[in-house]
Amino acid sequence: MVWRVLLGTFSLVVTMIVLGYVAVTEQDRMASFERAYTSRQIETGAALYESNCASCHGTRGEGGIGPALSTIDLFNGQRLKEIGWQGTLDAFLRGAINAGRPRASAAFANSLQRMPAWGQQYGGPLRPDQVEALVLFIQNWGEQYKDASGRIPSATPTPNPNAAGTDITIELPPGDAARGATLVAACQACHVAGANVLGPAWESAKSADGKNVAQHAAERIKDPGYTGKATTVEQYLFESIVNPNVYITPPGQGATWQPGGPSSMPMNYGETLLKQDMADIIAYLLTIP
């Protein structure tokens, strides 16, 4: 009888110890579970972004047809303030993805493209959980802008010394055409697949006059109407990317999207592309037949 009492008491003590340990560590376990769940959601968002968003916003969020998403002004509140948004960033991203952006941002006022509705409740293809995964993935880019205290500074960051900039006379590093081909994913919708619909075609086979992008560059730096600073094909291509309004393709040369009008290309590639990126993209453009 005594040994049963002792065994019961011992079992009770062990049970209490185990329950106490579980209670003490519950918060850490839940935090670990939440981190793991968030990581899986971010991975899901990355896959959704690559298949649905990269063609407009860039493979790394650097921008393209649509605004850049991996920039400090989105995460420090500057961009939201400029458009008069009073809510949180995650609410803005969720709303923009779900319902689209029928009114373009000021920097993209000339773009013929508009952000479509992606949420199923607005007629799009994505479920609510997929939209949330995209929101988490985009917000994760903000981690790179946090300081030592874990906050994102509101001050304008120091310009990246490795950014391509707008001085087309600088010496770029040797270019890697293969890598350049992977960097132009955001450009293909207008210049490759579009074939003279949204932007001049790069390939001679798709161009209105049968010439490729390098041949057009060689001709345009000699055009009396050209007012830029390029003296070489490479410099012209550089200039066309960072300052696309220097030379507007005249009607009849593939400008069927907006003859003679201002360029609908983003104006921030000098800030978002690195010098090596620019060198690689130019190297790739020079290989196009």
LUMVEX-671298 format. One record per residue (C-alpha): residue in three letters; residue number from 1; x, z, y. Coordinates in steps of 0.05 Angstrom, whole numbers. Layout:
[rec ALA,NUM,[X,Z,Y]]
...
***
This chain:
[rec MET,1,[0,0,0]]
[rec VAL,2,[56,19,48]]
[rec TRP,3,[94,-46,36]]
[rec ARG,4,[31,-85,54]]
[rec VAL,5,[25,-47,119]]
[rec LEU,6,[98,-60,134]]
[rec LEU,7,[91,-133,117]]
[rec GLY,8,[30,-141,161]]
[rec THR,9,[64,-105,218]]
[rec PHE,10,[126,-148,211]]
[rec SER,11,[83,-212,209]]
[rec LEU,12,[46,-189,271]]
[rec VAL,13,[112,-176,308]]
[rec VAL,14,[140,-244,288]]
[rec THR,15,[76,-278,310]]
[rec MET,16,[77,-243,377]]
[rec ILE,17,[150,-263,387]]
[rec VAL,18,[135,-336,370]]
[rec LEU,19,[74,-337,416]]
[rec GLY,20,[114,-304,471]]
[rec TYR,21,[169,-356,465]]
[rec VAL,22,[119,-413,466]]
[rec ALA,23,[86,-383,527]]
[rec VAL,24,[152,-375,564]]
[rec THR,25,[176,-445,548]]
[rec GLU,26,[108,-480,556]]
[rec GLN,27,[122,-501,628]]
[rec ASP,28,[189,-532,610]]
[rec ARG,29,[158,-568,550]]
[rec MET,30,[102,-596,592]]
[rec ALA,31,[151,-618,646]]
[rec SER,32,[193,-653,592]]
[rec PHE,33,[131,-686,564]]
[rec GLU,34,[110,-710,633]]
[rec ARG,35,[180,-739,646]]
[rec ALA,36,[178,-776,580]]
[rec TYR,37,[108,-803,594]]
[rec THR,38,[127,-825,664]]
[rec SER,39,[189,-860,637]]
[rec ARG,40,[147,-898,587]]
[rec GLN,41,[98,-917,643]]
[rec ILE,42,[156,-942,687]]
[rec GLU,43,[181,-984,629]]
[rec THR,44,[111,-1013,620]]
[rec GLY,45,[108,-1026,695]]
[rec ALA,46,[175,-1062,693]]
[rec ALA,47,[150,-1110,641]]
[rec LEU,48,[85,-1122,679]]
[rec TYR,49,[124,-1133,744]]
[rec GLU,50,[171,-1184,711]]
[rec SER,51,[113,-1225,684]]
[rec ASN,52,[65,-1220,743]]
[rec CYS,53,[101,-1201,807]]
[rec ALA,54,[174,-1224,806]]
[rec SER,55,[158,-1296,823]]
[rec CYS,56,[133,-1274,892]]
[rec HIS,57,[168,-1208,906]]
[rec GLY,58,[235,-1223,873]]
[rec THR,59,[264,-1201,806]]
[rec ARG,60,[295,-1139,839]]
[rec GLY,61,[242,-1129,892]]
[rec GLU,62,[284,-1166,943]]
[rec GLY,63,[226,-1208,968]]
[rec GLY,64,[209,-1282,966]]
[rec ILE,65,[141,-1313,977]]
[rec GLY,66,[118,-1241,986]]
[rec PRO,67,[149,-1182,1022]]
[rec ALA,68,[208,-1144,994]]
[rec LEU,69,[189,-1081,956]]
[rec SER,70,[257,-1049,943]]
[rec THR,71,[272,-1033,1016]]
[rec ILE,72,[276,-966,1052]]
[rec ASP,73,[224,-985,1104]]
[rec LEU,74,[171,-984,1050]]
[rec PHE,75,[190,-915,1026]]
[rec ASN,76,[205,-879,1091]]
[rec GLY,77,[137,-896,1121]]
[rec GLN,78,[161,-947,1172]]
[rec ARG,79,[124,-1006,1142]]
[rec LEU,80,[60,-966,1131]]
[rec LYS,81,[63,-943,1203]]
[rec GLU,82,[71,-1014,1228]]
[rec ILE,83,[8,-1037,1193]]
[rec GLY,84,[-31,-975,1213]]
[rec TRP,85,[-38,-945,1143]]
[rec GLN,86,[-56,-871,1146]]
[rec GLY,87,[-55,-856,1072]]
[rec THR,88,[1,-845,1021]]
[rec LEU,89,[48,-897,994]]
[rec ASP,90,[20,-893,924]]
[rec ALA,91,[-51,-903,951]]
[rec PHE,92,[-27,-964,990]]
[rec LEU,93,[7,-995,930]]
[rec ARG,94,[-52,-980,885]]
[rec GLY,95,[-100,-1012,934]]
[rec ALA,96,[-57,-1073,947]]
[rec ILE,97,[-48,-1087,873]]
[rec ASN,98,[-120,-1074,855]]
[rec ALA,99,[-155,-1111,912]]
[rec GLY,100,[-100,-1158,936]]
[rec ARG,101,[-79,-1171,1008]]
[rec PRO,102,[-127,-1223,1039]]
[rec ARG,103,[-92,-1210,1105]]
[rec ALA,104,[-18,-1225,1103]]
[rec SER,105,[35,-1180,1134]]
[rec ALA,106,[59,-1200,1202]]
[rec ALA,107,[126,-1226,1175]]
[rec PHE,108,[87,-1272,1127]]
[rec ALA,109,[33,-1296,1175]]
[rec ASN,110,[53,-1368,1164]]
[rec SER,111,[52,-1364,1088]]
[rec LEU,112,[-2,-1404,1054]]
[rec GLN,113,[-1,-1355,995]]
[rec ARG,114,[-41,-1290,995]]
[rec MET,115,[-34,-1230,948]]
[rec PRO,116,[-90,-1238,897]]
[rec ALA,117,[-131,-1182,867]]
[rec TRP,118,[-100,-1157,802]]
[rec GLY,119,[-146,-1099,784]]
[rec GLN,120,[-202,-1112,734]]
[rec GLN,121,[-253,-1078,778]]
[rec TYR,122,[-238,-1131,831]]
[rec GLY,123,[-238,-1190,783]]
[rec GLY,124,[-164,-1188,764]]
[rec PRO,125,[-132,-1184,696]]
[rec LEU,126,[-100,-1114,697]]
[rec ARG,127,[-130,-1050,669]]
[rec PRO,128,[-127,-987,712]]
[rec ASP,129,[-71,-958,669]]
[rec GLN,130,[-31,-1021,679]]
[rec VAL,131,[-40,-1018,754]]
[rec GLU,132,[-16,-945,752]]
[rec ALA,133,[45,-967,712]]
[rec LEU,134,[62,-1018,766]]
[rec VAL,135,[54,-966,821]]
[rec LEU,136,[102,-919,784]]
[rec PHE,137,[152,-975,773]]
[rec ILE,138,[153,-996,847]]
[rec GLN,139,[157,-924,870]]
[rec ASN,140,[216,-914,825]]
[rec TRP,141,[256,-961,870]]
[rec GLY,142,[251,-907,924]]
[rec GLU,143,[299,-862,884]]
[rec GLN,144,[358,-902,909]]
[rec TYR,145,[343,-884,981]]
[rec LYS,146,[340,-808,972]]
[rec ASP,147,[394,-765,1002]]
[rec ALA,148,[427,-703,972]]
[rec SER,149,[365,-661,987]]
[rec GLY,150,[320,-709,948]]
[rec ARG,151,[287,-736,1010]]
[rec ILE,152,[284,-806,1038]]
[rec PRO,153,[312,-806,1109]]
[rec SER,154,[268,-836,1162]]
[rec ALA,155,[326,-862,1204]]
[rec THR,156,[346,-935,1200]]
[rec PRO,157,[400,-940,1146]]
[rec THR,158,[469,-967,1160]]
[rec PRO,159,[471,-1042,1145]]
[rec ASN,160,[501,-1059,1078]]
[rec PRO,161,[571,-1087,1091]]
[rec ASN,162,[563,-1130,1029]]
[rec ALA,163,[498,-1162,1053]]
[rec ALA,164,[502,-1238,1063]]
[rec GLY,165,[482,-1233,1136]]
[rec THR,166,[467,-1293,1181]]
[rec ASP,167,[538,-1315,1198]]
[rec ILE,168,[543,-1378,1156]]
[rec THR,169,[617,-1388,1173]]
[rec ILE,170,[641,-1327,1133]]
[rec GLU,171,[680,-1338,1070]]
[rec LEU,172,[638,-1323,1009]]
[rec PRO,173,[667,-1302,942]]
[rec PRO,174,[671,-1354,885]]
[rec GLY,175,[601,-1369,860]]
[rec ASP,176,[573,-1364,790]]
[rec ALA,177,[522,-1420,780]]
[rec ALA,178,[494,-1388,716]]
[rec ARG,179,[480,-1323,752]]
[rec GLY,180,[452,-1361,811]]
[rec ALA,181,[401,-1394,765]]
[rec THR,182,[374,-1325,748]]
[rec LEU,183,[370,-1304,821]]
[rec VAL,184,[324,-1360,844]]
[rec ALA,185,[263,-1339,802]]
[rec ALA,186,[226,-1321,866]]
[rec CYS,187,[242,-1390,895]]
[rec GLN,188,[218,-1433,837]]
[rec ALA,189,[144,-1428,852]]
[rec CYS,190,[155,-1465,917]]
[rec HIS,191,[217,-1508,906]]
[rec VAL,192,[216,-1524,832]]
[rec ALA,193,[148,-1516,799]]
[rec GLY,194,[114,-1531,866]]
[rec ALA,195,[150,-1598,874]]
[rec ASN,196,[134,-1612,948]]
[rec VAL,197,[71,-1569,949]]
[rec LEU,198,[98,-1507,984]]
[rec GLY,199,[170,-1525,996]]
[rec PRO,200,[218,-1584,989]]
[rec ALA,201,[235,-1600,916]]
[rec TRP,202,[307,-1587,896]]
[rec GLU,203,[312,-1638,841]]
[rec SER,204,[319,-1712,857]]
[rec ALA,205,[268,-1729,803]]
[rec LYS,206,[215,-1688,839]]
[rec SER,207,[236,-1702,911]]
[rec ALA,208,[195,-1749,954]]
[rec ASP,209,[256,-1792,970]]
[rec GLY,210,[293,-1786,903]]
[rec LYS,211,[349,-1742,930]]
[rec ASN,212,[370,-1673,909]]
[rec VAL,213,[380,-1612,952]]
[rec ALA,214,[455,-1623,962]]
[rec GLN,215,[444,-1695,984]]
[rec HIS,216,[390,-1673,1034]]
[rec ALA,217,[439,-1621,1061]]
[rec ALA,218,[494,-1673,1071]]
[rec GLU,219,[446,-1718,1109]]
[rec ARG,220,[414,-1664,1153]]
[rec ILE,221,[478,-1636,1183]]
[rec LYS,222,[488,-1707,1211]]
[rec ASP,223,[417,-1713,1236]]
[rec PRO,224,[414,-1716,1313]]
[rec GLY,225,[355,-1668,1310]]
[rec TYR,226,[395,-1615,1273]]
[rec THR,227,[412,-1557,1319]]
[rec GLY,228,[446,-1510,1269]]
[rec LYS,229,[519,-1491,1260]]
[rec ALA,230,[533,-1518,1191]]
[rec THR,231,[589,-1567,1181]]
[rec THR,232,[589,-1568,1105]]
[rec VAL,233,[536,-1574,1052]]
[rec GLU,234,[550,-1502,1030]]
[rec GLN,235,[541,-1476,1100]]
[rec TYR,236,[476,-1515,1109]]
[rec LEU,237,[448,-1486,1044]]
[rec PHE,238,[469,-1416,1068]]
[rec GLU,239,[435,-1427,1135]]
[rec SER,240,[372,-1455,1103]]
[rec ILE,241,[364,-1390,1064]]
[rec VAL,242,[379,-1339,1119]]
[rec ASN,243,[351,-1378,1178]]
[rec PRO,244,[302,-1429,1151]]
[rec ASN,245,[273,-1448,1219]]
[rec VAL,246,[337,-1480,1243]]
[rec TYR,247,[317,-1545,1211]]
[rec ILE,248,[245,-1561,1192]]
[rec THR,249,[236,-1617,1143]]
[rec PRO,250,[201,-1674,1180]]
[rec PRO,251,[136,-1706,1155]]
[rec GLY,252,[146,-1757,1100]]
[rec GLN,253,[206,-1721,1069]]
[rec GLY,254,[167,-1674,1025]]
[rec ALA,255,[136,-1630,1079]]
[rec THR,256,[66,-1639,1052]]
[rec TRP,257,[53,-1564,1056]]
[rec GLN,258,[58,-1556,1132]]
[rec PRO,259,[89,-1618,1167]]
[rec GLY,260,[134,-1599,1224]]
[rec GLY,261,[109,-1527,1226]]
[rec PRO,262,[149,-1463,1221]]
[rec SER,263,[180,-1446,1155]]
[rec SER,264,[139,-1401,1109]]
[rec MET,265,[203,-1374,1077]]
[rec PRO,266,[218,-1300,1087]]
[rec MET,267,[267,-1286,1144]]
[rec ASN,268,[302,-1226,1113]]
[rec TYR,269,[346,-1258,1060]]
[rec GLY,270,[407,-1244,1102]]
[rec GLU,271,[393,-1170,1093]]
[rec THR,272,[367,-1169,1022]]
[rec LEU,273,[418,-1216,989]]
[rec LEU,274,[490,-1196,978]]
[rec LYS,275,[548,-1242,993]]
[rec GLN,276,[559,-1251,919]]
[rec ASP,277,[485,-1267,909]]
[rec MET,278,[489,-1321,963]]
[rec ALA,279,[552,-1350,933]]
[rec ASP,280,[520,-1353,864]]
[rec ILE,281,[455,-1385,890]]
[rec ILE,282,[493,-1438,929]]
[rec ALA,283,[536,-1453,868]]
[rec TYR,284,[473,-1463,827]]
[rec LEU,285,[439,-1507,879]]
[rec LEU,286,[500,-1553,878]]
[rec THR,287,[491,-1564,803]]
[rec ILE,288,[419,-1590,809]]
[rec PRO,289,[416,-1664,793]]
***
